[in-house]
């Protein structure tokens, strides 16, 4: 039994582990879950990880461009799959000798899992105009060749910007997946409204809730031992009212919504506020990795410098130390409250019983996954628009007045969320052990 794990992500070597912290939460947790349910299965991946990561989860690595390819090659592969399946006489190719690394790989695998997260839809257009189109052709090739296929730990959509041709192709490929295991429930409605067949779709939870920054088991906070309460704050480029998300440096007036949020926190609570980055960067020399703060830190540093000039830092500090993913997760778990602009920072907090306010995107794509993640913990009302300061203050006051109660509720709900991730693993196990029916 061999499983191929692939997806639309094009992050280079090690980037899934050492760059975006949310990617690291998901990657470690997904393969931990997969290996627990498929302990003896051969698992091959086109996603780019370090040798250490591959060793931990016993994965075989293949080149990224096996799946991330050019359209002409993907079309030839699809044509060859149709010829093999007797769906075409292959007149376009005079001799049936066409092959590729992807076709050769498919000959060795039984199941293909697509781990594209929230890139499966309009968000793929941020990568390139053809990225989703090529990935759909690749997956359709696997489906025609009789491989079991599933879209897993996903947040598909939105689908407002695709060409009619790609939207039709996406619907056909989606309908031919043996299983779709979404990581939140908001995507179900997005898919249904866009005309997708959702009969084999399950709304579950993001595997990232399995991630642990500490070896200690989760337990209720001992609030009697707290001295000065602390609110963590982290923002990213998507939270600004204008783009692009990677704009550096930002003008002072662009930080105004966050400055106002900080003023509200200082006036409403007695807490200290600590800025911390939820993204990392790295450089590589051979197999040696040099870690460094990521893009989020640059934004936070600029925001902090602005607060210094305004005399607003008596209870605000900028955490400049580099933290590993595990250390960031543990740090979040020790906060009294989190105000975050990244969805997986919120997941790290909620899964550890930390009351959270999640700042929505101020521009760019509609991130329905953010509301979906909050919904899993019954906190959907804690999603605020960066420009809606009245809403922010209302949510802050309500949460701050009942921190201990909210924390207890989150920890209780966490058990239910974990059961949804377990269902995801069991569903993949079932898929790999059942006979493949005829394709529609």
C-alpha angles and dihedrals in degrees: 000000000000128000124196116207112197140147149161095282115115100185111146128237114327094351092120088062106032105033125047105029092212090057089054093050090051097043097050093042096045095050091042088055093043094049092047091056096037103035097161101031121116106241121194123185138190090198113106117246137156121263089252092056092047090051095048093055097030095241130162116222128218131177118288093228091064085082102015095065142141119279097243093058092045090052091051090051091051091049091051091049090053090050091051091048092049093246095122138022088230094233089159089068113047095204123034095232101110115128139155141186089264094051090046089051092049089055088065101044134075102192134031119203119195110211098182098135111193095345092084097102136012092349089070087069088070086065099044140318092254102038098098092039092056093045091051091051090049093051093045088053090056091047094051090049088059099253119150108247134191138175104222138190086001140155102194121195169337099197103187099113103044121112114252088251094054093042090054091047091048091052092050094048092045091051090052096052109110088218141003116201109188122194095223139017101244091078091061091065092043091053095045093050089050093055101257123150103245099176092114096039123114124193107217134143138284112268088224089085086075092063116111128196092186134046089220116100117249114267136164115280117259096232092181089068094055117109113176112010117233132209117199119213129192130166136182138200094268092063094067119097091238136038172268095078092221096050112142130216105019124210116252094247091058089068094055097105091053093045089054091048090054092050089052092050092049092049097042102042139035091224130122114238121222124192114213135170121245094192131067135198133202144182126213135216108183106306093338115104124204110200124210139164116283135230094283090064092057090055093046092049091053090048091049092050089053090052090050090056089051095048094242102125104089089106098021127084136176115229104218100174119110113244128194117232091261091050092048091052092049091047091054090050090059095056124102091218138357130216106189141170096198121078096220093049084060091048090052090052099043093047088056096046097258113145107238142197112199118206110217126223113283094200140000126044126006103256100206089165089073093062089042093055091049091047091060088064096037091251102115090126089064094072109104133184112239091234096048102085093163089058091047093053092047093051092044094052093048094048095043092052091059107028096141094048093047091048092052091050092050093052091049092049091048091073091059091048091052089054089058091055089049088054089054091055093046091049091054090048091052091048093054092051103047130085115261113243127214117290118245 
